[in-house]
Amino acid sequence: MKNPTSPKSSPSRQSPTEKPAPVKTAAKKAASAKAKKSEAVPVILPADDRFLLGAHMSIAGGPAQAIDRALSVGCNAMQIFVKNNMQWFATPFADSELRAFHEHPHRRALKSVFGHSGYMINLGATNPEFHDKSLRALSEELVRADQLELPFLVLHPGAHMGEGEEAGLTKITQSLDTVFKSLPEVTTKVALETTAGQGSSLGHTFEQLAWIFDRCAYPERLCVCIDTAHLFAAGYDISTEEGTRQTFEQFDNVLGLHRLAAIHCNDSKAALNSRVDRHDHIGKGKIGVAPFRFIMRDTRFAAIPKVLETPKGKDLAEDLENLAVLRSLVV
């Protein structure tokens, strides 16, 4: 509300000795606004580096912006897409984007940053055009991840599209071999993610993932990402700490804990063995807090990045809440 006693505005008279105020160009105004917006992002450095904990973050505005978002909610680990996850391809990173990411003043506050591939990729695709696009897309995403110096890129193995489990696993393995062979200089690994087994998706049992490892010509370029919601939906009952202990023991026997690169900490809206992939907030879904307590307290997983993929808004309030729940389970 205007002050009723304030004088009405009138054209100001400029003294002959006064210099006119500099006029901002549109470009300068835009740059100033962008700088203010960047400065407005609160940076909250992680308070506890005993374990790696974080969330998936958007790269809207460039990969460097994801760092600001992660630190604003106290992450010391982060997962990102390396391009729009619902498009096949993307224009290459500009040098300025890569510099902004690598030279971000708080980049090293994030102890672990890794990528997730786009959802359109299916290495088991039976449609030749779709399969060719999947090979090209994964190759390009590995290159982008390597440019960002990410240690691994999480990938849903693929779906057999009605051809059967063995045919699908064979095609996925051959596809990985093709991609790896074409990228001898890329050091970013592929982390095969455990899936819910929805539709004809493969990777919903540890044995299926082991099948790929055993037959891949480049097993040293593979690792595994466990998703708790997917495990539960696929039939692994991790709703109790004992069930979680047994599940990880089984994982160790079939694949080996040395192959575990990351854990997606997600509760599930879907029931046990439902084969439905629906994430929920920690402790508010069908799983409960038991497996997350086990994971947060087991020292074997301290150096394994644990990230959220739970629903959230732009203000990341849900991430703050879910991360607080996970931290509370350590005590």
Secondary structure, DSSP 8 states (H G I E B T S, - for coil): ---TTS---------TTS-------HHHHHHHHHHHHHHHS-----S--SS-EEEEE--TT-HHHHHHHHHHTT-SEEEEESS-TTSS------HHHHHHHHT-TTGGG-SEEEEE--TT--TT--SHHHHHHHHHHHHHHHHHHHHTT-SEEEE--EE-TTS-HHHHHHHHHHHHHHHHHH-TT---EEEEE-----TTEE--SHHHHHHHHHH-S-GGGEEEEEEHHHHHHHT---SSHHHHHHHHHHHHHHT-GGGEEEEEE-EESS-TT-----EE-TTSSSS-SHHHHHHHH-GGGTTS-EEE-----TT-HHHHHHHHHHHHTT-
